């Protein structure tokens, strides 16, 4: 099948590459000529494990191409996927300016049988509005379908090629059949291909992300309560997770969610609810809890030093909002860094892949270290923000030797508190029962 993907961001690149890998003829279009030039040279603008190899293979096989010219790609396309960004406005709603520009740009080149497939995350009613706009521009009906993505950064290729479900919203059954054939190579394990109307498909994307965000904010708030009353959230999590109605997924406490989806989609859904006359009490609480949770690590460090952070050196492990990505959008690490710098601290950081993105924001205000252990030189405290696998089993002897004081604030609960106490560390996680009652030089407790 001949496919065009508009937009070479995260979703667009994954979509185009995976469709090419299953034998389709794919052209990816973007207005950013420099990005297209680099892609044609095999330079990938995002970090996603395995993506670079897949792109190179399909480019060499001539199943995947990149261009800035929609007129050269769209006329022969059977499906045109819109995968452009819909960033958040100041009021939390989705900014569709680039999206509508993309709709207008493809209109003159669409064949009579082409299907326009909206993969961008858009508010309810947008797909129907796209159909109306294209009909106004062309003077004829155009097939429009909704096909939301459910990709997790860090394992997006597997998510696309082995989806737990594919959701499409359509107005005509023959459109659904074309998309079913397109996705059939990825559905051999009998995972469902779900067909619904446009509005239900649009809502499915938002509701899925809002549900997952709700679970994260819930467990984080419960972790904070556990820490105050002497309970251990790890025990509580196990106690509730074995209830099949609850389960364990997304019930790991931490320093809040980030990335390009959850924060944006929760706030966009709040706006959608408000515009529909609904008070989104739960979603507002989810967002508020998450914003507050990103302050927890700083509050722990601040308390440890009795509020005196000027001249202190803090080591940070992990900058990306989650492991296996270089994405720092809405990352909790940025809140911690901002607060530490504002308080006069010196900050030494390491992340396996995200340091260059952080450097673009902070420049030489931070010390960027090539290894996790390098961050510890001269540092008085280690703060862990992202749960990269390489942080899970470090050499604690080296950590103790390098740190001025054996203090770790763990925003991801990577280590066993009892073992850390036995190793001589003052260790504080999220929602964990305190195992130490040690004091630093200023006389403040580590909890």
Secondary structure, DSSP 8 states (H G I E B T S, - for coil): -EEEEE--SHHHHHHHHHHHHTT-EEEEE-S-HHHHHHHHTT--SS--TTHHHHHHHHHHTTSEEEES-HHHHGGG-SEEEE-----B-TTSSB--HHHHHHHHHHHTT--TT-EEEE-S---TTHHHHHHHHHHHHHSS--EEEE------TTSHHHHHHT-SEEEEE-SSHHHHHHHHHHHGGG-TT--EEEEE-HHHHHHHHHHHHHHHHHHHHHHHHHHHHHHHHT--HHHHHHHHHTSTTT-STT----S---SSSHHHHHHHHHHHHHHTT---HHHHHHHHHHHHHTTHHHHHHHHHTTT--TT-EEEEE--SSSTT----TT-HHHHHHHHHHHTT-EEEEE-SS-HHHHHHHHGGGSEE-SSTGGGGTT-SEEEE-S--GGGTT--HHHHHHHSSS-EEEETT--S-HHHHHHTT-EEE-SS-------B-TT--B--
